Amino acid sequence: MTIIKQEDLIESVAAALQFISYYHPVDYIRHLARAYEREQSPAAKDAIAQILTNSRMCAEGKRPSQKQSWTVSPKRLKTARVSLKRSLPQR
């Protein structure tokens, strides 16, 4: 039986959430770019442009640093309650 340590699980979940918070699928970027072209509000257009810029930076391996960007800390995850309805499959 494989034993998964709590710290390892927390680190894995934190890394996965961090990844999805910054990296966007190609179809999402395409739709967002089309929305940018159609948008008439300057404020909304600026917001969409910022999302597209951050996404491009991530794709180039540069992490954006701005106030809207959020991070997941293992410490914060440790305080979250998680319950499993069923046991994990054995390998």
C-alpha positions in Angstrom: 0.0 0.0 0.0 1.3 3.4 -0.9 1.2 6.1 1.8 0.7 9.7 0.8 2.0 12.2 3.3 -0.2 15.2 4.1 2.6 17.6 3.2 3.1 16.0 -0.2 -0.7 16.2 -0.9 -0.8 19.8 0.1 2.2 20.7 -2.0 0.8 18.9 -5.0 -2.6 20.6 -4.8 -0.9 24.0 -4.3 1.3 23.4 -7.4 -1.8 22.4 -9.5 -3.8 25.4 -8.4 -0.9 27.7 -9.1 -0.5 26.2 -12.6 -4.2 26.6 -13.5 -4.3 30.1 -12.1 -1.7 31.3 -14.7 -1.9 29.0 -17.7 -4.8 29.2 -20.1 -5.9 26.8 -22.8 -5.5 28.0 -26.4 -9.3 28.0 -27.1 -9.8 30.3 -24.1 -7.2 32.8 -25.4 -8.7 32.7 -28.9 -12.2 33.5 -27.5 -10.8 36.2 -25.3 -8.9 37.8 -28.2 -12.1 37.9 -30.2 -14.0 39.4 -27.3 -11.2 42.1 -27.1 -11.7 43.0 -30.7 -15.5 43.3 -30.3 -15.4 45.1 -26.9 -16.4 48.8 -27.0 -15.8 49.8 -23.4 -12.3 51.1 -22.9 -12.1 49.9 -19.3 -13.3 46.4 -20.3 -10.9 46.4 -23.2 -8.0 47.3 -20.9 -8.9 44.5 -18.5 -9.0 41.9 -21.3 -5.7 43.2 -22.6 -4.2 42.7 -19.2 -5.4 39.1 -19.0 -4.0 38.5 -22.5 -0.7 40.1 -21.6 -0.4 38.0 -18.4 -1.2 34.8 -20.3 1.5 35.6 -22.9 4.0 36.3 -20.2 3.3 32.9 -18.6 3.5 31.1 -22.0 7.0 32.7 -22.4 8.0 31.5 -19.0 7.7 34.9 -17.3 5.4 35.1 -14.3 3.3 38.3 -14.1 3.6 40.3 -10.9 0.5 42.4 -10.3 -2.0 42.9 -7.5 -4.7 40.8 -9.3 -2.5 37.8 -9.5 -3.1 35.4 -6.7 -1.0 32.7 -5.2 -1.8 29.5 -3.3 0.3 28.9 -0.3 0.7 25.5 1.2 0.1 27.1 4.6 -3.3 28.3 3.5 -4.2 24.9 2.0 -3.2 23.2 5.2 -6.0 24.9 7.1 -8.6 23.9 4.5 -10.8 20.9 5.4 -10.8 18.0 2.8 -12.8 14.8 3.1 -12.6 11.9 0.7 -15.9 10.2 0.0 -14.0 7.1 -1.2 -10.5 5.7 -0.9 -8.0 6.4 -3.6 -7.3 3.6 -6.0 -4.3 1.4 -5.3 -1.5 1.1 -7.9 
